[in-house]
Amino acid sequence: MVKEQEVQIFPKVQKSLDSLNESIRIFEDFLRQDTQPSPADYYRARNLAKAGEIAFKEAVNNAKKLLGSIPEYATGGFRQWRKEFLEKHSILAHCQELGACRLELRQDRFLNQIMTGEEIDALLNLHFHSQQKGQRKLENIKVRVVLDKLSELLIHAQELQKEALVKQQDL
């Protein structure tokens, strides 16, 4: 049986979010014109961005394990454990229509901690229809929205890191 702490999604998301937000804040301070940048700040922000990226990749891998297709050799016990785990940790969405999904996601406590209602709406609008095609399931939309938010932050941190590297080399 899989240990719960090994496949958590949202704690990894939170760790990634915290690291990336702090990294972005430090990089933005580093890049401000009115302050004297410190090489130590650059390296701290870079390490935080790297830690955020690692946690993001772990969250994606855990999401694949928990939400992906169940192997044929999996026992009924595993199937039941997975179903209970997903319910216990409020990982799945229960909506079927765009309006209901918007309401459900906007009322989700975890999502409200990490993004605004407008961000939730934008990501939901972006993925609602594609999340129902192929082997994707609409019930996984919450995780998709969360991972896209992290992906945006990771890209922003990497862009700031490139700018900061140029400034760091000029010191």
Secondary structure, 3 states (H helix, E strand, C coil): CCCHHHCCCHHHHHHHHHHHHHHHHHHHHHHCCCCCCCHHHHHHHHHHHHHHHHHHHHHHHHHHHHHCCCCCCCCHHHHHHHHHHHHHCCCCCCCCCHHHHHHHHHHCHHHHHHCCHHHHHHHHHHHCCHHHCCCCCHHHHHHHHHHHHHHHHHHHHHHHHHHHHHHHHHC
